[in-house]
């Protein structure tokens, strides 16, 4: 059995930030488990045409890892180079076990046991950094297994498949579809886009940096000032998302409507791509090429009135009875990012399963730790998503809490730390009280931000600096530190 102080599950930015934070604290007995044959997460896995980030590159990066970005919104290849830079500069490849799929973790009284496809591990602390966008979802359309052509999810794009000259169907019109469609449209014979619900699309203000600007972006304090400028300009968006629907509609939604009017000339197409909900309720897309691609003669947009009835051996039969011949089916249908945020079984204290605790919806103190699951920390857990700024900012904020919790255990010479049920309940009630009235809750749509229960469990309902302030202010009274295997929690004593 492999025994470590910390096991980190996942090698994307969450796992990288966790490893960096622990190493900076002098905790070097750690290992990263990665289910894939390569490490790096999102920007190593997602290889679909057109993949790029939708947050400005100088901010969409780890604060302590500067980089000479070539453009404002980095494309996948550059993000892959940045990922490699972070991994190599911190010696993380040597600490990563590849092809190691976690099958189950269980609390054994004073440590976690981690069952994997390559044997068993044991660790005092476990940090789940598998990420909310790591379990692709494909809707169970009738006949999908009969299709004789090629099919794959955008998350698993087959780069060896030659799509040029083929008849292609893309199912979905969200973030990845909006990037794939313009990238492949000029090359394919026919492109059929099956849209369930349109997204609001904003102009993408991208630009290349000059060689001088690239070097300046690595220099302090210029880099810090640029990051701060971008951060505060994005942070103002929460004013509309949470506090003023009128402001949101007058500024952001008006801009999005003008974007449609300036780029879509066909009135029927314009009607199809115009959402009937408030901007921000679903993920807002950034693109200057999506609408022009949809107007091309080889593209057909199928909306809810002309959707998928079934998949046949040779294509798609629509709800109107039309049969659409297809060589390639691309599933751009998202991820199980709410109810399935952790894909493997987790068994905590007293044999309780996390899936039971998270019924009817996922919940965690600071979106990071759960009563009954000592020494377990979830990166990008419930209500840590952010719709207006860099996700890495929230990840780094979570690290502020995690390292303080680990420090509390080590400084006390204790066995484990566990948030109290009372503290978690108070936090969760605050989160969902603050969620009322936000565009994610009451914007007139159903999105992946919501769990099956209807609770919004993906988004944090406030300013990102508020979350960071809460994470940095470690509250000992909200936790119970276990010093022996027979010790009970405060909640058990009071009960």
C-alpha positions as CSV (number, residue, x, y, z in Angstrom):
1,X,0.0,0.0,0.0
2,X,1.2,3.5,-0.9
3,X,1.0,5.7,2.3
4,X,1.2,9.5,2.1
5,X,0.3,12.5,4.2
6,X,-1.8,13.9,1.3
7,X,-3.4,12.3,-1.7
8,X,-4.6,14.8,-4.4
9,X,-7.1,13.4,-6.9
10,X,-6.8,15.2,-10.2
11,X,-3.9,17.0,-11.9
12,X,-5.7,20.0,-13.4
13,X,-5.4,23.6,-12.1
14,X,-7.1,22.5,-8.8
15,X,-4.6,19.8,-8.2
16,X,-1.7,22.0,-9.2
17,X,-2.8,24.8,-6.9
18,X,-3.2,22.3,-4.0
19,X,0.2,20.7,-4.5
20,X,1.8,24.2,-4.8
21,X,0.1,25.4,-1.6
22,X,1.2,22.3,0.4
23,X,4.7,22.3,-0.9
24,X,5.0,26.0,0.1
25,X,3.9,24.9,3.6
26,X,6.7,22.3,3.7
27,X,4.4,19.3,3.2
28,X,6.1,17.3,0.5
29,X,4.8,13.8,1.3
30,X,2.1,14.1,-1.3
31,X,1.0,12.3,-4.4
32,X,-1.3,13.3,-7.3
33,X,-3.5,10.6,-8.8
34,X,-4.6,11.1,-12.4
35,X,-7.0,8.7,-14.1
36,X,-5.7,9.7,-17.6
37,X,-2.4,8.6,-19.2
38,X,-1.3,12.3,-19.1
39,X,-1.5,15.0,-16.5
40,X,-2.7,18.5,-16.8
41,X,-6.5,18.5,-16.7
42,X,-8.8,20.6,-18.9
43,X,-6.4,22.1,-21.3
44,X,-4.6,18.8,-22.0
45,X,-7.9,16.8,-22.3
46,X,-10.0,19.2,-24.3
47,X,-8.5,19.1,-27.8
48,X,-11.6,20.1,-29.9
49,X,-11.1,22.6,-32.7
50,X,-11.4,26.2,-31.6
51,X,-10.9,25.5,-27.9
52,X,-9.9,28.7,-26.0
53,X,-10.4,30.4,-22.6
54,X,-13.2,32.9,-22.1
55,X,-11.5,34.8,-19.3
56,X,-8.6,37.2,-20.0
57,X,-5.3,35.2,-19.9
58,X,-3.4,37.5,-17.5
59,X,-6.1,36.8,-14.9
60,X,-6.8,33.2,-15.9
61,X,-3.6,32.0,-14.5
62,X,-2.1,31.2,-11.1
63,X,-1.1,34.3,-9.2
64,X,2.5,33.1,-8.5
65,X,3.1,31.7,-12.0
66,X,3.7,34.5,-14.6
67,X,3.7,33.7,-18.3
68,X,4.3,35.5,-21.6
69,X,0.8,35.3,-22.9
70,X,0.6,35.9,-26.7
71,X,-3.0,37.2,-26.7
72,X,-5.8,38.4,-24.4
73,X,-7.8,35.2,-24.6
74,X,-5.4,32.3,-24.9
75,X,-6.2,29.4,-27.2
76,X,-5.9,25.7,-26.2
77,X,-2.3,25.1,-27.4
78,X,-1.0,28.1,-25.4
79,X,-3.0,27.0,-22.3
80,X,-1.5,23.6,-22.7
81,X,2.0,25.2,-22.7
82,X,1.1,27.1,-19.6
83,X,-0.1,24.0,-17.9
84,X,3.2,22.2,-18.7
85,X,5.1,25.2,-17.4
86,X,3.3,25.1,-14.0
87,X,3.7,21.3,-13.7
88,X,7.4,21.3,-14.6
89,X,8.4,24.4,-12.6
90,X,6.9,22.8,-9.5
91,X,8.2,19.3,-10.1
92,X,4.7,17.8,-10.2
93,X,5.2,15.2,-12.9
94,X,7.5,13.3,-10.5
95,X,4.7,13.4,-7.9
96,X,1.9,12.2,-10.2
97,X,0.7,8.6,-10.7
98,X,-0.9,8.3,-14.2
99,X,-3.5,5.8,-15.3
100,X,-4.7,5.7,-11.7
101,X,-8.5,5.8,-11.6
102,X,-10.0,6.3,-8.2
103,X,-12.7,3.8,-7.6
104,X,-13.6,4.5,-3.9
105,X,-12.3,6.3,-0.9
106,X,-13.2,5.4,2.7
107,X,-12.4,6.9,6.2
108,X,-10.7,4.3,8.3
109,X,-10.8,6.0,11.7
110,X,-7.5,7.9,11.4
111,X,-6.8,8.0,7.7
112,X,-8.4,7.6,4.3
113,X,-8.0,4.5,2.2
114,X,-8.1,5.1,-1.6
115,X,-9.0,2.2,-3.8
116,X,-7.7,2.7,-7.4
117,X,-7.3,0.8,-10.6
118,X,-3.7,0.4,-9.7
119,X,-3.9,-0.6,-6.1
120,X,-4.6,0.9,-2.8
121,X,-3.4,4.1,-1.2
122,X,-3.6,5.5,2.3
123,X,-3.5,9.2,3.3
124,X,-4.1,11.4,6.3
125,X,-5.7,14.0,4.1
126,X,-7.5,13.7,0.7
127,X,-8.0,16.7,-1.6
128,X,-10.5,16.0,-4.4
129,X,-9.5,18.1,-7.4
130,X,-11.2,16.1,-10.1
131,X,-13.1,19.2,-11.2
132,X,-16.8,19.8,-11.9
133,X,-16.3,19.6,-15.7
134,X,-14.7,16.2,-15.9
135,X,-17.6,13.8,-16.3
136,X,-19.2,14.2,-19.7
137,X,-22.9,13.7,-20.2
138,X,-24.6,12.3,-23.3
139,X,-28.4,12.4,-23.3
140,X,-30.0,9.0,-23.7
141,X,-31.5,9.6,-27.1
142,X,-33.2,6.5,-28.5
143,X,-31.1,4.6,-31.0
144,X,-27.7,6.2,-30.1
145,X,-26.1,2.8,-29.9
146,X,-27.2,1.9,-33.4
147,X,-25.4,4.8,-35.1
148,X,-22.9,3.4,-37.6
149,X,-20.9,6.6,-38.1
150,X,-18.4,8.3,-35.8
151,X,-19.5,9.9,-32.6
152,X,-17.7,11.4,-29.6
153,X,-18.1,14.1,-26.9
154,X,-16.2,17.4,-27.3
155,X,-14.3,16.4,-24.1
156,X,-13.0,13.3,-26.0
157,X,-12.4,14.8,-29.5
158,X,-10.8,12.2,-31.8
159,X,-8.0,14.2,-33.3
160,X,-7.2,11.4,-35.7
161,X,-10.7,11.6,-37.3
162,X,-10.8,13.7,-40.5
163,X,-14.0,15.7,-40.4
164,X,-13.3,17.7,-43.6
165,X,-15.8,17.0,-46.4
166,X,-18.1,15.2,-44.0
167,X,-21.7,15.7,-42.9
168,X,-21.5,16.6,-39.2
169,X,-24.1,17.1,-36.5
170,X,-23.3,19.0,-33.3
171,X,-25.8,18.4,-30.5
172,X,-25.7,21.4,-28.2
173,X,-25.0,25.1,-28.6
174,X,-23.2,26.0,-25.4
175,X,-19.6,27.0,-24.7
176,X,-17.7,24.3,-26.5
177,X,-20.2,24.2,-29.5
178,X,-19.8,27.9,-30.0
179,X,-16.1,27.4,-30.4
180,X,-16.2,24.2,-32.5
181,X,-18.8,25.4,-35.0
182,X,-16.8,28.3,-36.5
183,X,-13.7,26.2,-36.4
184,X,-15.0,23.3,-38.5
185,X,-17.7,25.1,-40.6
186,X,-15.4,26.0,-43.5
187,X,-14.2,22.4,-43.9
188,X,-17.3,20.3,-43.7
189,X,-19.9,19.5,-46.4
190,X,-22.9,20.0,-44.1
191,X,-23.2,21.1,-40.5
192,X,-26.3,20.5,-38.5
193,X,-26.5,22.2,-35.1
194,X,-29.2,20.9,-32.7
195,X,-29.9,23.6,-30.2
196,X,-32.2,23.0,-27.2
197,X,-32.0,26.5,-25.8
198,X,-30.0,29.5,-27.2
199,X,-27.3,31.2,-25.2
200,X,-26.6,34.9,-24.9
201,X,-23.4,35.7,-26.8
202,X,-21.3,38.8,-26.1
203,X,-18.5,40.2,-28.4
204,X,-15.1,38.8,-27.7
205,X,-12.6,41.6,-27.3
206,X,-9.5,39.7,-28.1
207,X,-6.1,41.0,-29.3
208,X,-2.6,39.8,-29.8
209,X,0.1,41.2,-27.5
210,X,3.2,42.7,-29.0
211,X,6.6,41.2,-28.0
212,X,7.2,44.1,-25.7
213,X,3.8,43.7,-24.1
214,X,4.4,40.0,-23.6
215,X,7.6,40.7,-21.7
216,X,5.9,43.5,-19.6
217,X,3.2,41.1,-18.6
218,X,5.9,39.0,-16.8
219,X,7.3,42.0,-14.9
220,X,6.2,43.2,-11.5
221,X,4.4,45.4,-10.6
222,X,3.1,45.7,-14.1
223,X,1.7,42.1,-14.2
224,X,0.0,42.7,-10.8
225,X,-1.6,45.9,-11.9
226,X,-2.9,44.4,-15.2
227,X,-4.4,41.5,-13.3
228,X,-6.0,43.9,-10.8
229,X,-7.4,46.0,-13.6
230,X,-9.0,43.0,-15.3
231,X,-10.2,41.6,-12.0
232,X,-12.1,44.7,-10.9
233,X,-13.6,45.3,-14.3
234,X,-15.0,41.7,-14.3
235,X,-16.1,41.9,-10.6
236,X,-18.5,44.7,-11.4
237,X,-20.7,42.1,-13.3
238,X,-22.0,40.8,-10.0
239,X,-23.8,44.0,-9.5
240,X,-26.1,43.0,-12.4
241,X,-26.2,39.2,-11.7
242,X,-27.1,39.7,-8.1
243,X,-28.2,43.2,-7.2
244,X,-29.8,44.9,-10.2
245,X,-31.7,43.1,-12.9
246,X,-32.5,46.5,-14.6
247,X,-28.7,47.3,-14.8
248,X,-28.0,43.8,-16.2
249,X,-30.7,44.1,-18.9
250,X,-29.8,47.8,-19.8
251,X,-26.1,47.1,-20.2
252,X,-25.1,43.5,-20.8
253,X,-28.3,42.2,-22.4
254,X,-28.7,45.2,-24.6
255,X,-25.1,44.7,-25.8
256,X,-25.9,41.0,-26.6
257,X,-29.0,42.0,-28.5
258,X,-27.0,44.5,-30.5
259,X,-24.5,41.7,-31.2
260,X,-27.2,39.5,-32.7
261,X,-28.6,42.4,-34.7
262,X,-25.2,43.3,-36.2
263,X,-24.2,39.8,-37.1
264,X,-27.4,37.9,-38.0
265,X,-29.3,39.3,-41.0
266,X,-31.8,36.4,-41.5
267,X,-34.9,37.2,-39.3
268,X,-35.8,33.5,-38.8
269,X,-32.3,32.7,-37.6
270,X,-32.2,35.8,-35.5
271,X,-35.4,34.6,-33.7
272,X,-33.9,31.2,-33.2
273,X,-30.7,32.5,-31.5
274,X,-32.4,35.1,-29.3
275,X,-32.9,33.7,-25.8
276,X,-36.2,34.3,-23.8
277,X,-34.5,34.5,-20.4
278,X,-32.3,37.1,-18.7
279,X,-28.6,37.2,-19.7
280,X,-26.5,35.4,-17.1
281,X,-29.1,32.8,-16.2
282,X,-27.1,30.4,-18.4
283,X,-23.4,30.7,-19.1
284,X,-22.7,33.8,-21.2
285,X,-20.6,33.0,-24.3
286,X,-18.0,35.2,-25.9
287,X,-17.6,35.0,-29.7
288,X,-17.3,37.1,-32.8
289,X,-17.5,34.1,-35.1
290,X,-20.4,32.0,-33.8
291,X,-23.3,33.9,-35.4
292,X,-21.5,34.4,-38.8
293,X,-20.8,30.6,-39.0
294,X,-24.5,29.9,-38.4
295,X,-25.4,32.1,-41.4
296,X,-23.3,30.1,-43.8
297,X,-25.1,28.1,-46.6
298,X,-23.7,24.7,-45.4
299,X,-25.1,25.2,-41.8
300,X,-28.6,24.4,-40.6
301,X,-29.7,25.3,-37.1
302,X,-32.4,23.0,-35.6
303,X,-34.1,24.4,-32.6
304,X,-36.6,23.0,-30.0
305,X,-39.3,22.8,-32.7
306,X,-37.1,20.7,-34.9
307,X,-35.2,18.7,-32.3
308,X,-33.9,15.1,-32.1
309,X,-36.6,12.3,-32.0
310,X,-34.1,9.5,-32.4
311,X,-30.7,8.5,-33.7
312,X,-30.7,6.1,-36.6
313,X,-28.0,4.0,-38.1
314,X,-27.1,6.7,-40.6
315,X,-28.1,9.9,-38.9
316,X,-30.8,11.8,-37.0
317,X,-34.6,11.7,-37.3
318,X,-36.1,15.0,-36.1
319,X,-39.3,15.7,-34.3
320,X,-40.8,16.9,-37.6
321,X,-40.1,13.6,-39.3
322,X,-37.1,14.7,-41.3
323,X,-34.1,12.4,-41.6
324,X,-30.7,14.1,-41.5
325,X,-27.9,11.9,-42.9
326,X,-24.7,12.3,-40.7
327,X,-21.2,11.0,-40.9
328,X,-20.1,12.4,-37.5
329,X,-22.1,13.0,-34.3
330,X,-20.5,15.5,-31.9
331,X,-21.9,15.6,-28.4
332,X,-21.5,19.1,-27.1
333,X,-23.8,18.3,-24.2
334,X,-21.9,19.3,-21.1
335,X,-21.0,17.6,-17.9
336,X,-22.5,16.3,-14.7
337,X,-21.3,19.3,-12.8
338,X,-23.7,19.5,-9.9
339,X,-25.1,16.2,-8.5
340,X,-22.1,14.3,-9.9
341,X,-19.3,16.6,-8.8
342,X,-17.5,13.6,-7.3
343,X,-17.8,10.6,-9.6
344,X,-16.6,7.9,-7.2
345,X,-18.1,6.6,-3.9
346,X,-17.0,8.4,-0.8
347,X,-17.6,6.7,2.6
348,X,-17.1,8.9,5.6
349,X,-17.2,8.5,9.4
350,X,-19.6,5.9,10.7
351,X,-19.9,4.4,7.2
352,X,-22.0,7.2,5.8
353,X,-21.9,7.7,2.0
354,X,-21.4,11.2,0.6
355,X,-24.1,10.5,-1.9
356,X,-26.6,10.1,1.0
357,X,-25.4,13.2,2.7
358,X,-25.7,15.1,-0.5
359,X,-29.4,14.0,-1.1
360,X,-31.2,16.1,-2.2
361,X,-28.4,18.4,-3.2
362,X,-24.6,18.9,-2.7
363,X,-23.6,21.2,0.1
364,X,-20.3,21.9,1.9
365,X,-18.8,24.5,4.2
366,X,-17.0,27.0,2.0
367,X,-17.8,24.6,-0.8
368,X,-14.8,22.7,0.5
369,X,-15.5,20.4,3.5
370,X,-18.4,18.3,4.8
371,X,-19.4,17.2,8.3
372,X,-18.8,13.5,8.8
373,X,-15.9,13.5,6.3
374,X,-12.7,14.4,8.3
375,X,-9.6,15.6,6.4
376,X,-11.5,15.6,3.1
377,X,-11.4,18.8,1.0
378,X,-13.2,19.3,-2.3
379,X,-11.7,21.8,-4.8
380,X,-14.4,23.6,-6.8
381,X,-17.1,21.9,-4.7
382,X,-20.7,23.1,-4.2
383,X,-21.3,26.8,-4.8
384,X,-17.8,27.7,-5.7
385,X,-18.5,28.3,-9.4
386,X,-18.1,31.8,-10.6
387,X,-19.9,33.3,-13.6
388,X,-18.1,36.6,-13.9
389,X,-14.4,36.1,-13.3
390,X,-11.5,33.6,-13.2
391,X,-12.2,30.2,-11.7
392,X,-8.6,30.0,-10.6
393,X,-9.2,32.9,-8.3
394,X,-11.7,30.9,-6.4
395,X,-9.5,27.8,-6.4
396,X,-6.6,29.8,-4.9
397,X,-9.1,31.2,-2.3
398,X,-10.0,27.6,-1.3
399,X,-6.3,26.9,-0.8
400,X,-6.2,29.6,1.8
401,X,-8.7,27.6,3.8
402,X,-7.3,24.2,3.1
403,X,-3.8,24.9,4.2
404,X,-5.0,26.6,7.4
405,X,-7.1,23.6,8.2
406,X,-4.2,21.3,7.7
407,X,-2.0,23.5,9.7
408,X,-4.5,23.4,12.6
409,X,-4.2,19.6,12.7
410,X,-0.5,19.5,12.5
411,X,0.1,22.3,15.1
412,X,-2.2,20.5,17.5
413,X,-0.5,17.1,16.9
414,X,-4.0,15.9,16.2
415,X,-5.5,13.2,14.0
416,X,-8.0,15.0,11.9
417,X,-10.2,18.1,11.5
418,X,-13.9,18.2,10.7
419,X,-16.3,21.0,10.2
420,X,-19.2,21.0,12.6
421,X,-22.7,20.3,11.2
422,X,-23.9,23.5,12.7
423,X,-21.3,25.6,10.9
424,X,-22.0,23.8,7.6
425,X,-25.7,24.3,8.0
426,X,-25.4,28.0,8.8
427,X,-23.1,28.5,5.8
428,X,-25.4,26.6,3.4
429,X,-28.4,28.5,4.6
430,X,-26.6,31.8,4.0
431,X,-25.6,30.7,0.5
432,X,-29.1,29.8,-0.6
433,X,-30.6,32.8,1.1
434,X,-28.2,35.0,-0.8
435,X,-29.0,33.1,-4.0
436,X,-32.6,34.2,-3.9
437,X,-33.2,37.0,-6.5
438,X,-30.0,36.3,-8.4
439,X,-30.1,35.7,-12.2
440,X,-29.0,32.1,-11.7
441,X,-32.0,31.4,-9.5
442,X,-34.7,33.6,-11.0
443,X,-33.5,34.5,-14.5
444,X,-36.1,32.4,-16.3
445,X,-34.1,29.4,-17.4
446,X,-33.0,26.0,-16.3
447,X,-29.3,25.5,-16.4
448,X,-26.5,23.1,-15.4
449,X,-26.0,25.5,-12.5
450,X,-29.0,23.8,-10.8
451,X,-29.1,20.4,-9.3
452,X,-32.0,18.0,-9.9
453,X,-33.5,19.4,-6.7
454,X,-33.8,22.9,-8.2
455,X,-31.2,24.4,-5.9
456,X,-28.4,26.4,-7.6
457,X,-25.4,24.5,-6.4
458,X,-22.8,25.5,-8.9
459,X,-22.5,29.3,-8.4
460,X,-21.3,31.4,-5.5
461,X,-23.9,34.2,-5.0
462,X,-21.7,37.2,-4.4
463,X,-18.4,38.9,-5.0
464,X,-15.4,36.6,-5.4
465,X,-13.4,38.7,-2.9
466,X,-16.1,38.0,-0.3
467,X,-15.5,34.3,-0.7
468,X,-11.7,34.8,-0.4
469,X,-12.2,36.9,2.7
470,X,-14.3,34.1,4.3
471,X,-11.7,31.4,3.3
472,X,-8.8,33.3,4.7
473,X,-10.5,33.9,8.1
474,X,-10.1,30.4,9.5
475,X,-12.7,29.9,12.3
476,X,-11.5,27.3,14.9
477,X,-14.9,27.4,16.6
478,X,-16.5,26.0,13.4
479,X,-14.4,22.9,13.5
480,X,-13.7,19.9,15.7
481,X,-10.1,18.7,15.9
482,X,-9.9,15.0,16.7
483,X,-7.0,13.9,18.8
484,X,-7.9,10.3,19.3
485,X,-9.9,7.6,17.4
486,X,-12.6,7.5,20.1
487,X,-13.2,11.2,20.2
488,X,-16.7,12.4,19.1
489,X,-17.7,15.6,17.4
490,X,-19.2,18.5,19.3
491,X,-22.5,17.8,17.5
492,X,-22.6,14.2,18.7
493,X,-22.0,15.4,22.3
494,X,-24.7,18.0,22.1
495,X,-27.1,15.4,20.6
